Amino acid sequence: MHAPETSSERARRYCLSSLLRRVAELGVDHVVFGSRRSEDHKDMWVIAAWRRAKRPEAFVRVDFVWSVAEPALWLADVVAGAFMWWLGDQCDEWHHLDGKAEVIEIEEP
């Protein structure tokens, strides 16, 4: 969730930076995202800018694949859905993931 005055692309950049920074800290060197097809270039443009600035999160290898090519990509949607339901007090399926997933709160600068 992001503030209404923040564009979804800007919010995505904040999330992408935080996620890649965290996985780099964990020693992960390759991440696969579900392709947004014509939108993938926006993420790669931002990552390229981060590489020029020598930001550590930019050096995690990023690939985009169609979700039908990598069935495990649905897992991120399940985790996000469980968390959103928990936040909205709609159900408590989050307890199944408690301690197995890390929630990163992102503050906009």
C-alpha positions as CSV (number, residue, x, y, z in Angstrom):
1,M,0.0,0.0,0.0
2,H,1.2,3.5,-0.8
3,A,0.0,7.0,-0.2
4,P,-2.6,8.1,-2.8
5,E,-0.3,11.0,-4.0
6,T,2.5,8.5,-4.8
7,S,2.4,7.0,-8.2
8,S,2.4,3.2,-8.4
9,E,5.6,3.2,-10.4
10,R,7.4,5.4,-7.8
11,A,6.1,3.1,-5.0
12,R,7.3,0.1,-7.0
13,R,10.8,1.7,-7.3
14,Y,11.0,2.1,-3.5
15,C,9.9,-1.5,-3.0
16,L,12.3,-2.8,-5.7
17,S,15.2,-1.0,-4.1
18,S,14.4,-2.2,-0.6
19,L,13.8,-5.8,-1.8
20,L,17.0,-6.0,-3.8
21,R,19.0,-4.4,-1.0
22,R,17.7,-7.0,1.5
23,V,18.3,-10.0,-0.7
24,A,21.8,-8.7,-1.4
25,E,22.4,-8.5,2.3
26,L,21.2,-12.2,2.6
27,G,23.8,-13.2,-0.1
28,V,21.3,-13.7,-2.9
29,D,22.8,-12.9,-6.3
30,H,19.9,-13.7,-8.6
31,V,16.2,-12.7,-8.5
32,V,13.4,-13.7,-10.9
33,F,10.3,-11.5,-11.2
34,G,7.1,-12.2,-13.0
35,S,7.2,-10.2,-16.2
36,R,5.0,-7.2,-16.7
37,R,5.8,-7.5,-20.3
38,S,6.0,-4.0,-21.8
39,E,6.7,-2.5,-18.3
40,D,9.9,-4.6,-17.5
41,H,12.1,-2.0,-19.2
42,K,11.1,0.6,-16.5
43,D,12.5,-1.6,-13.8
44,M,15.7,-2.3,-15.8
45,W,16.1,1.4,-16.5
46,V,16.0,2.1,-12.8
47,I,18.4,-0.7,-12.0
48,A,20.8,0.5,-14.6
49,A,20.7,4.0,-13.0
50,W,21.4,2.4,-9.6
51,R,24.4,0.5,-11.1
52,R,25.8,3.7,-12.4
53,A,25.5,5.2,-8.9
54,K,27.1,2.0,-7.5
55,R,24.2,1.2,-5.3
56,P,24.7,-2.3,-3.8
57,E,21.2,-3.5,-4.5
58,A,21.7,-2.9,-8.3
59,F,24.2,-5.7,-8.5
60,V,21.8,-8.5,-7.8
61,R,21.0,-10.2,-11.2
62,V,17.4,-9.6,-12.2
63,D,15.5,-11.6,-14.7
64,F,11.9,-11.3,-15.8
65,V,9.9,-14.4,-16.9
66,W,6.3,-15.1,-17.7
67,S,4.5,-16.6,-14.8
68,V,3.5,-19.6,-16.9
69,A,7.2,-20.3,-17.4
70,E,7.9,-20.3,-13.7
71,P,5.1,-21.6,-11.5
72,A,6.8,-20.7,-8.3
73,L,6.2,-17.0,-9.0
74,W,2.7,-17.4,-7.6
75,L,4.2,-17.7,-4.1
76,A,4.9,-13.9,-3.9
77,D,1.2,-13.2,-4.6
78,V,0.1,-15.7,-1.9
79,V,2.3,-14.1,0.7
80,A,1.3,-10.5,-0.3
81,G,-2.4,-11.6,-0.2
82,A,-2.1,-13.2,3.2
83,F,-0.4,-10.1,4.5
84,M,-3.0,-7.7,3.0
85,W,-5.9,-9.8,4.5
86,W,-4.2,-9.7,7.9
87,L,-3.7,-5.9,7.6
88,G,-7.3,-5.5,6.7
89,D,-8.4,-7.7,9.5
90,Q,-10.2,-10.0,7.1
91,C,-8.6,-13.2,8.2
92,D,-5.6,-14.4,10.0
93,E,-3.8,-16.6,7.6
94,W,-0.6,-14.6,8.2
95,H,0.1,-16.8,11.3
96,H,1.1,-19.6,8.9
97,L,3.9,-17.4,7.6
98,D,4.9,-15.6,10.8
99,G,8.6,-16.2,11.3
100,K,9.0,-17.5,7.7
101,A,8.5,-14.2,5.9
102,E,10.1,-10.8,6.6
103,V,8.0,-7.7,6.4
104,I,10.0,-4.6,5.4
105,E,8.3,-1.3,6.1
106,I,9.3,1.3,3.5
107,E,9.3,5.0,4.3
108,E,9.2,7.4,1.3
109,P,12.0,10.0,1.5
